[in-house]
Amino acid sequence: MSNERTERLVNLVLCLLSSRRYQTATKIARTVPGYEHDPEDKRAHEAFQRKFERDKAELRRIGVPLQSGTDAYFDTEPGYRIARGDFELPQIEFTDAEAAAVAAAAKLWQQPELQTGTAQALRKLRAAGIDVDSHAASMPVKALPGTEAALSPLLEAIASRRAVTFDYLGARDATARRRRLQPWGCAAWRGRWYAAGYDLGRDAQRVFRLSRIVGEVRLTGPEDAYAIPEDVDVLAFASQAEAPQLPSRARVLARPRRAWGVRRRADQIGPRRSEGDEVRFTYTDTPRTASWLASFGADVVVLEPPELVKETVACLQNLAEEDPK
């Protein structure tokens, strides 16, 4: 459908919703943009009638409850209207817990294509009288870099029951490996997103941290290719995915007069090299530390330990994939 016709249909719906009286074709031609014509011109008027008949048929086809009739005291010409009670959605009602869940979910969407849907959903909720912002204020939720790019196609795959393929850099992997997954669901646990499902290559249930996915997630195969187990608990899988991490020591190279945030965290600086200063500090959360170090770009080079080097490289690769340039 062309943009011109879509706009005309929207205007027609608004016109028919705006009054309880039946709107005649003559009035519609005068008030709805897209129907303008000279009624004295026979050919132009016939063209309008054909266009109007097609538009009425299209509205009825997509489920708009278009009524026809006459107002006995006003017009003898047949008219049209849309009853608000038949057209509008019923009142939306959420408990405080449900509204809080919606608010928390809204704060997770940071990718541009997801922001549009979130904004529309929030506008509808606020229009229904639900105070979403008050619940969101106490829920500081942020996804790690690269997570949203993997989350969007995974959610699409879960909805359509399609398998996905992606390159995954596991905790014990030296390089990323190709994985084939029938995803069951996604869940956030302590600021990290996870996907659980059936690993077709390993022939077993597996959980994947989205920040470890390198590159794109691609949907493969037909829709409805598998069924999701009824008793699956993705959040439980996510919470059990990794054991608590013991403190580790990081050794990084900071460029001269750069990366002041890293330097402030250091408990040891030196020796000094021509390419920068060695900086050491203690950390306990490898993914968050890697994401933080990656934010400094070329001003920081991670030297040790190997798992922090690998996580930082994965973060930088994800950022490079997201960069439109």
C-alpha positions in Angstrom: 0.0 0.0 0.0 1.4 3.4 -1.0 2.1 6.1 1.7 -0.5 8.3 0.0 -3.3 5.7 0.4 -2.3 4.8 3.9 -2.5 8.5 4.9 -5.9 8.8 3.2 -7.2 5.8 5.1 -6.0 7.1 8.4 -7.7 10.5 7.7 -10.9 8.7 6.8 -10.9 6.7 10.0 -10.4 9.8 12.0 -13.2 11.6 10.2 -15.6 8.7 10.8 -14.6 8.5 14.5 -15.0 12.2 15.1 -18.9 12.3 15.0 -21.7 10.1 16.1 -23.7 11.2 13.0 -23.3 9.4 9.7 -20.9 11.2 7.3 -22.1 11.2 3.8 -19.8 10.7 0.8 -20.3 14.4 -0.1 -19.1 15.6 3.3 -16.2 13.1 3.3 -15.1 14.4 -0.1 -15.0 18.0 1.3 -13.2 17.2 4.6 -10.9 14.3 4.1 -7.5 15.1 2.4 -7.0 12.9 -0.6 -10.6 13.0 -1.9 -10.6 16.6 -3.2 -12.3 17.0 -6.6 -14.7 19.1 -8.5 -18.2 17.4 -8.0 -19.4 19.2 -11.2 -16.7 17.3 -13.2 -18.3 14.0 -14.0 -15.1 12.1 -14.6 -13.4 13.4 -11.5 -16.5 12.5 -9.4 -16.6 9.0 -10.8 -12.9 8.6 -10.0 -13.7 9.7 -6.4 -16.5 7.2 -6.0 -14.3 4.3 -7.2 -11.5 5.4 -4.8 -14.0 5.7 -1.9 -15.5 2.3 -2.6 -12.0 0.7 -2.6 -11.1 2.4 0.6 -14.3 1.3 2.3 -13.6 -2.2 1.3 -10.1 -2.0 2.6 -11.2 -0.8 6.0 -13.7 -3.6 6.3 -11.0 -6.1 5.2 -8.6 -5.1 8.0 -11.3 -5.3 10.6 -12.4 -1.6 11.0 -16.1 -1.7 12.1 -17.5 0.6 9.4 -21.2 1.2 9.8 -23.6 2.6 7.1 -27.0 4.3 7.6 -28.8 7.6 7.5 -29.7 10.4 9.9 -33.4 10.7 9.4 -33.6 14.3 10.6 -30.5 15.6 8.8 -29.6 13.7 5.6 -31.4 11.5 3.2 -28.1 10.4 1.5 -26.6 7.3 3.1 -23.6 7.9 5.3 -20.9 6.1 7.3 -19.4 6.2 10.8 -17.3 4.1 13.2 -18.6 3.5 16.7 -15.9 4.2 19.2 -17.1 1.3 21.4 -16.6 -1.2 18.6 -13.2 0.3 17.5 -11.3 1.2 20.7 -9.5 -1.3 22.8 -10.8 -2.1 26.3 -9.4 -0.3 29.3 -5.8 -1.5 30.2 -5.4 -2.4 33.8 -2.0 -3.4 35.4 -1.1 -4.2 39.0 1.8 -2.2 40.5 4.0 -5.3 40.0 3.1 -5.6 36.3 3.6 -1.8 35.7 7.0 -2.1 37.4 7.9 -5.0 35.1 7.0 -3.0 32.0 9.0 0.0 33.3 12.0 -2.2 33.9 11.8 -3.7 30.5 11.5 -0.3 28.8 14.8 0.7 30.3 16.6 -2.3 28.8 15.9 -1.4 25.2 18.8 0.8 24.0 19.1 -0.2 20.4 17.5 2.3 18.0 15.1 -0.2 16.4 13.9 -1.3 19.8 13.5 2.2 21.2 10.7 3.0 18.8 8.5 0.1 20.0 9.3 1.0 23.6 8.3 4.6 23.2 5.0 3.7 21.6 4.2 1.2 24.3 5.0 3.7 27.1 2.8 6.3 25.4 -0.1 3.9 25.3 0.3 3.0 28.9 0.5 6.6 30.1 -2.6 7.4 28.0 -4.4 4.7 29.9 -3.5 6.4 33.2 -0.7 4.0 34.2 2.2 5.8 35.9 5.2 4.0 34.4 7.9 6.5 35.2 7.5 6.3 39.0 8.3 2.6 38.9 11.2 3.0 36.5 13.0 5.6 38.6 14.1 3.1 41.2 15.3 0.5 38.7 18.6 1.4 37.1 19.0 -1.3 34.4 21.6 -1.2 31.7 22.7 -3.8 29.2 26.3 -4.4 28.4 27.7 -3.2 25.0 26.9 -5.6 22.2 24.0 -7.3 24.2 21.1 -5.5 22.4 22.4 -6.5 18.9 22.1 -10.1 19.9 18.9 -9.8 21.9 16.7 -8.5 19.0 17.2 -11.5 16.6 17.0 -13.9 19.5 13.6 -12.6 20.6 12.5 -12.8 16.9 13.7 -16.4 16.7 11.9 -17.4 20.0 8.7 -15.9 18.7 8.9 -17.7 15.4 10.5 -20.9 16.8 13.4 -20.7 14.4 17.0 -21.8 15.1 19.9 -19.4 15.2 23.6 -19.5 14.5 26.3 -17.3 16.0 30.0 -17.3 17.0 30.5 -17.7 20.7 33.6 -17.0 22.8 33.2 -19.3 25.8 35.1 -18.8 29.0 37.5 -21.6 28.1 37.7 -20.9 24.4 40.8 -19.4 22.8 38.7 -18.3 19.7 35.0 -17.9 19.0 33.2 -21.1 17.8 30.1 -21.4 15.7 27.0 -22.5 17.7 23.6 -23.6 16.5 20.8 -23.1 19.0 17.0 -23.5 19.2 16.4 -20.7 21.7 13.8 -21.1 24.4 14.0 -17.7 26.0 16.1 -14.8 27.2 16.5 -13.5 30.8 18.5 -10.8 32.6 20.5 -11.7 35.7 22.5 -9.2 37.6 22.9 -6.8 34.7 23.8 -9.5 32.1 21.6 -11.1 29.4 21.5 -14.8 28.8 19.8 -17.0 26.2 18.9 -20.6 27.1 17.9 -23.3 24.6 18.8 -26.6 22.9 22.3 -26.6 21.4 22.0 -28.6 18.1 25.8 -29.1 17.8 26.2 -30.4 21.4 22.9 -32.2 21.5 22.1 -30.7 24.9 20.6 -27.9 26.8 22.9 -24.8 27.0 23.0 -21.3 28.4 24.8 -18.5 26.6 25.8 -15.0 27.9 24.9 -12.5 25.1 27.9 -10.3 25.7 30.1 -13.3 24.7 28.4 -13.5 21.3 30.8 -12.3 18.6 29.2 -10.8 15.4 25.7 -11.2 14.2 23.0 -13.7 15.3 21.4 -15.2 12.2 18.0 -16.9 12.0 18.1 -20.2 10.0 15.6 -22.8 8.9 11.8 -22.7 8.8 9.4 -21.3 11.3 7.8 -23.6 14.0 10.8 -25.9 13.8 10.6 -26.9 17.5 8.6 -26.6 20.6 9.7 -24.9 23.8 9.4 -27.1 26.9 6.5 -26.1 29.1 8.5 -26.2 32.4 11.5 -24.3 31.1 12.8 -21.6 33.6 15.3 -19.4 31.7 15.9 -17.1 34.7 16.9 -20.1 36.8 19.4 -21.2 34.1 20.8 -17.7 33.9 21.3 -17.5 37.7 23.1 -20.8 37.7 25.2 -20.1 34.6 28.3 -18.9 36.4 29.8 -19.4 39.8 30.9 -16.3 41.9 34.2 -15.0 40.7 37.2 -14.6 43.0 39.2 -11.4 42.9 41.7 -11.2 40.0 44.5 -8.8 39.1 44.4 -6.8 35.9 47.5 -5.5 34.1 46.9 -3.0 31.4 48.9 -0.6 29.3 47.6 3.0 29.4 48.8 5.5 26.8 50.7 8.5 28.0 48.4 11.2 29.5 45.3 9.1 28.6 42.8 6.8 30.3 42.7 8.8 33.6 39.7 6.7 34.8 41.9 3.6 34.7 44.8 5.3 36.4 42.5 6.5 39.2 41.4 2.9 39.9 45.0 1.6 39.9 46.8 0.5 43.1 50.1 0.3 41.2 51.5 2.2 38.2 54.7 1.3 36.4 57.0 0.6 34.9 56.8 3.3 32.3 57.3 2.5 28.7 57.5 4.6 25.6 54.0 3.4 24.5 52.5 4.0 27.9 52.4 3.1 31.6 51.6 -0.3 33.1 48.6 -0.1 35.4 47.5 -2.8 37.9 44.3 -3.1 39.9 42.0 -5.8 41.4 38.6 -6.7 40.1 35.9 -9.4 40.6 33.6 -9.1 37.6 35.3 -9.9 34.3 32.5 -8.9 31.9 31.8 -5.6 33.5 35.5 -4.8 33.8 36.1 -5.8 30.2 33.2 -3.6 29.0 34.6 -0.7 31.1 38.1 -1.1 29.7 36.8 -1.4 26.1 35.1 2.0 26.5 38.6 3.6 26.5 39.2 2.3 23.0 42.8 2.5 21.8 44.0 4.3 24.9 44.1 1.0 26.8 45.6 -2.4 26.0 44.8 -5.2 28.3 47.8 -7.5 29.0 46.6 -9.8 31.8 44.9 -12.1 32.8 44.0 -14.0 29.6 40.2 -14.2 30.4 40.1 -10.4 30.8 42.0 -9.9 27.5 39.5 -12.2 25.8 36.4 -10.5 27.2 37.7 -7.1 26.2 38.5 -8.2 22.7 34.9 -9.6 22.4 33.5 -6.3 23.6 35.5 -4.3 21.1 34.4 -6.7 18.3 30.8 -6.2 19.3 31.2 -2.4 19.3 32.9 -2.6 15.9 29.9 -4.6 14.5 27.5 -2.0 15.9 29.4 0.9 14.4 27.6 1.9 11.1 30.9 3.1 9.7 
